[in-house]
Amino acid sequence: MNWFVYIILASNNSLYTGISTNVERRWKEHSGEKKGGARFFNGKKPMALMYVEEGHTRSTAGKREAAIKKMTRPQKEALLKEMQNRASNYAETLPVGFNN
């Protein structure tokens, strides 16, 4: 199964990093459209999908998520600008507000 690592910009300007096999479904869960969103979004709203990295196994996605969560904010911002970022690929298929 193909796993994704993603970063979402929250309404308080913080960056949330997560993993999923279905980024659109996970967005809907985080935004409250479906049950199952992360506690991180209690009192916050997801504003934009900032980063998507695809092609992981469950194991490698979890390891990559952990590595990103250890990064400083400036390191994460540099990552958002890298070529491997696939967030723009979702612009036409996801809900309004999903993409930056």
GIQUIMO-V291038 format. One record per pair of residues at least 24 apart in sequence whose C-alpha atoms are under 8 Angstrom apart, sorted by the first residue. I is the first residue (numbers start at 0). J is the second residue. Records with the same first field share a line. If there is no record, write none. Layout:
# GIQUIMO-V291038
I=J  J
This chain:
# GIQUIMO-V291038
0=56  57
1=53  54  55  56  57
2=53  54  55  56  57  60
3=51  52  53  54  55  60
4=50  51  52  53  55  60  63  64
5=48  49  50  51  52
6=48  49  50  51
7=45  46  47  48  49  50
8=45  46  47  48  49
9=40  43  44  45  46  47
10=43  44  45  46
11=43
15=39
16=64  67  68
17=64
18=60  61  64
23=93
26=97
45=97
46=96  97  98  99
47=96  97  98  99
48=86  97  98  99
49=79  86  98  99
50=79  84  85  86
51=84  85  86
52=83  84  85
53=85
